[in-house]
Amino acid sequence: MLIVYTLLAATAATVVSILLAAAISLGPLSKAVDRLVSFSAGMLLGTALLHLLPESVHMGGEIHGVSVALLAGLVGFFVLERLAILRHDHHHEHDGHDHPHGHDAQSAGHGGWTLLIGSTIHATADGVLIAAAFLADPLLGILTALAIATHEIPQQIGNFLVLLNSGFTKSKALFFNVLTGLGAFTGALLGYFFLGQAGDWVPYVLVVAAANFIYIALSDLIPQLHAQAHSHHHGGLKMAAWQQPVLMLTGIAVAGFAASFLHGH
């Protein structure tokens, strides 16, 4: 049954988040995206630092090897992003960044297909990470899938808008986004069988997952939160200074609360 839960969690983490992102993009809930980014940053950091890294050591990962793997993961994700293999970009029109009107439509151009290829690779990698977490502990797998889903919603909103700017119809953008999300199923399937045969790798795959979460939170989400606060301030909109930190701490608290289940498991 573990493989069934792994595949269901991996698929749900991406496909459900894509459907929610489409609903938010087209509906009145679009204003909730800013809050979701704050919560997502907290969830990613809490899951990485309170669960994935401790669990990797608990499973036998040597502390020096864990540190090296974490550093290599952070640098590796930076290199992949520079090579445009990974893309974490939530920017869209009217988000407060100082770009001329129509900037996104021009920069997107015909890049929609390239974006879909990158999203497929990303979803497949997420599936492998979820499989590694499930092999370590089913509850850790669920938490990892949840953390990925909270991040995927705002990212998929950005993807959805870029596809629309690239000339995709709404139905076509939704269809291909869901199709790329199924890459998580493939990644989870491959990860489950490969890591099941190479159990010594699981602790270090968990470290890579932690590095992925930390990198996304620090290089993408938190700078985006600073940009949002700057935009609201200069746009004359009221935004409480405590709002983002409280929502981030809420995400960390949710991840921390789950620790009681994992530690007692």
C-alpha positions in Angstrom: 0.0 0.0 0.0 2.9 2.3 0.5 3.5 2.7 -3.2 -0.2 3.6 -3.7 0.0 6.3 -1.0 3.2 7.6 -2.5 1.8 7.8 -6.0 -1.4 9.4 -4.8 0.4 12.0 -2.7 2.8 12.9 -5.5 0.0 13.3 -8.1 -2.2 15.3 -5.7 0.7 17.6 -4.7 1.0 18.7 -8.3 -2.3 18.2 -10.1 -4.5 19.5 -7.3 -2.3 22.5 -6.9 -2.5 23.2 -10.6 -6.3 23.0 -10.5 -6.4 25.3 -7.5 -4.0 27.7 -9.2 -6.2 27.9 -12.3 -9.3 28.6 -10.1 -7.4 31.3 -8.2 -6.0 32.9 -11.3 -9.5 33.2 -12.9 -11.5 33.9 -9.7 -11.9 36.5 -6.9 -9.3 34.7 -4.7 -6.4 36.1 -6.6 -5.7 38.5 -3.8 -5.0 35.6 -1.5 -1.8 34.7 -3.5 0.3 37.2 -1.5 -0.7 35.5 1.8 -0.2 32.1 0.4 3.4 33.0 -0.6 4.2 34.0 3.0 2.6 30.8 4.4 4.4 28.7 1.8 7.8 30.1 2.7 7.2 29.1 6.3 6.1 25.6 5.4 9.1 25.0 3.2 11.6 26.3 5.8 9.9 24.4 8.6 9.7 21.2 6.7 13.3 21.4 5.6 14.9 22.3 8.9 12.5 20.6 11.4 11.9 17.4 9.5 13.9 16.5 6.4 17.4 17.3 7.7 16.8 15.7 11.2 15.3 12.7 9.6 18.2 12.3 7.2 20.6 12.1 10.2 18.2 9.8 12.1 18.2 7.4 9.1 22.0 7.1 9.3 23.3 10.0 7.3 26.7 11.0 8.5 26.7 14.7 9.6 29.6 15.7 7.4 28.1 14.0 4.4 24.7 15.7 5.2 26.4 19.1 5.3 28.2 18.5 2.0 25.0 17.2 0.4 23.1 20.3 1.6 25.8 22.7 0.3 26.0 20.8 -3.0 22.2 20.9 -3.3 22.0 24.6 -2.7 24.7 25.4 -5.3 23.3 22.8 -7.7 19.9 24.4 -7.7 21.4 27.8 -8.3 23.3 26.4 -11.3 20.2 24.7 -12.7 18.2 27.9 -12.4 21.0 29.9 -14.1 20.9 27.3 -16.9 17.1 27.8 -17.1 16.5 24.2 -16.3 14.5 25.2 -13.2 12.3 28.2 -13.2 10.9 29.8 -10.1 9.2 33.0 -11.3 5.9 34.3 -10.0 6.1 37.6 -11.8 3.1 38.8 -13.8 1.5 42.0 -14.9 0.6 44.5 -12.3 2.6 42.8 -9.5 4.3 46.1 -8.6 7.6 45.4 -10.4 9.0 48.3 -12.4 8.4 46.9 -15.9 6.5 48.6 -18.8 3.0 47.4 -19.6 3.0 44.3 -21.7 6.5 43.3 -20.5 5.4 39.8 -19.5 3.7 39.1 -22.8 6.8 40.2 -24.7 9.2 38.2 -22.5 7.0 35.1 -22.6 6.8 35.2 -26.4 6.8 31.6 -27.6 8.4 30.4 -24.4 5.3 28.6 -23.2 6.5 25.2 -24.5 9.9 25.7 -22.9 8.2 26.5 -19.7 6.1 23.3 -19.9 9.3 21.2 -20.5 10.9 22.8 -17.4 7.7 22.2 -15.4 7.7 18.5 -16.4 11.3 18.1 -15.2 10.5 20.0 -12.0 7.4 17.8 -11.3 9.3 14.6 -11.9 12.0 15.7 -9.4 9.3 16.6 -6.9 7.9 13.0 -7.3 11.3 11.5 -6.5 11.6 13.7 -3.4 8.2 12.6 -2.2 9.0 9.0 -2.8 12.2 9.4 -0.7 10.2 11.0 2.1 7.6 8.2 2.1 10.4 5.5 2.2 11.7 7.3 5.3 8.3 7.7 7.0 4.8 7.8 5.5 3.9 10.8 7.6 7.1 12.6 6.5 6.0 11.8 2.9 2.6 13.4 3.5 4.2 16.5 5.0 6.7 16.8 2.1 3.8 16.5 -0.4 1.9 19.2 1.5 4.9 21.5 1.5 5.4 21.0 -2.2 1.7 21.7 -2.9 1.7 25.0 -0.9 4.7 26.1 -3.0 3.3 24.8 -6.3 0.1 26.9 -6.1 1.7 30.3 -6.4 4.2 29.0 -8.9 1.5 27.4 -11.0 -0.4 30.7 -11.0 2.7 32.3 -12.5 3.0 29.5 -15.0 -0.6 29.7 -16.0 -0.4 33.5 -16.6 2.8 33.1 -18.7 1.1 30.4 -20.9 -1.9 32.8 -21.4 0.6 35.5 -22.4 2.2 33.1 -24.8 -1.0 32.7 -26.7 -2.5 29.6 -25.0 -6.2 29.5 -24.5 -7.4 29.0 -20.9 -8.5 25.4 -21.5 -5.2 24.6 -23.4 -3.1 26.2 -20.6 -4.9 24.2 -18.0 -4.7 20.9 -20.0 -0.9 21.1 -20.5 -0.2 22.3 -17.0 -2.1 19.2 -15.7 -0.2 17.0 -18.2 3.2 18.3 -16.9 2.0 17.8 -13.3 1.7 14.1 -14.0 5.5 14.0 -14.2 5.3 13.8 -10.4 3.7 10.4 -10.8 6.5 9.1 -13.0 9.1 10.6 -10.6 7.5 9.0 -7.6 7.3 5.6 -9.3 10.9 5.7 -10.4 12.0 7.0 -7.0 10.1 4.4 -5.1 11.7 1.4 -6.9 15.2 2.9 -7.3 15.5 4.2 -3.8 13.9 1.1 -2.4 16.8 -0.9 -3.9 19.4 1.7 -2.9 18.2 2.5 0.7 21.6 4.1 1.6 20.7 6.9 -0.8 17.5 7.9 0.9 19.0 10.1 3.7 20.9 12.1 1.1 17.9 12.5 -1.2 16.1 13.9 1.8 18.9 16.4 2.2 18.5 17.4 -1.5 14.8 17.8 -0.8 15.7 20.1 2.1 18.1 22.1 0.0 15.4 22.5 -2.7 12.9 23.8 -0.1 15.5 26.2 1.5 16.7 27.5 -1.9 13.1 28.2 -3.1 12.2 30.0 0.1 15.4 32.1 0.4 16.0 32.9 -3.3 12.5 33.2 -4.6 9.7 33.5 -2.0 11.3 35.8 0.6 12.6 38.3 -2.0 9.1 38.2 -3.6 7.7 39.1 -0.2 10.0 42.0 0.1 9.0 43.2 -3.4 5.3 42.9 -2.4 5.8 44.9 0.7 7.7 47.6 -1.2 5.0 47.6 -3.9 2.2 48.0 -1.4 4.1 50.8 0.4 4.8 52.8 -2.7 1.3 52.1 -4.1 -0.3 53.7 -1.1 -2.0 50.5 -0.1 -2.3 49.6 3.5 -0.4 46.5 4.5 0.3 45.7 8.2 4.0 45.2 8.9 3.3 42.1 10.9 1.2 40.3 8.3 3.9 38.5 6.3 6.0 37.5 9.4 2.9 36.1 11.1 1.8 34.1 8.1 5.3 32.8 7.6 5.5 31.8 11.3 2.1 30.1 10.8 3.6 28.0 8.1 6.5 27.1 10.3 4.1 26.3 13.1 2.1 23.9 10.9 5.3 22.1 10.0 6.4 22.1 13.6 3.1 20.8 14.8 3.5 17.8 12.4 6.8 17.0 14.2 4.9 15.7 17.2 3.3 13.0 15.0 6.6 12.1 13.4 8.6 12.0 16.6 5.9 9.9 18.2 5.7 7.6 15.3 
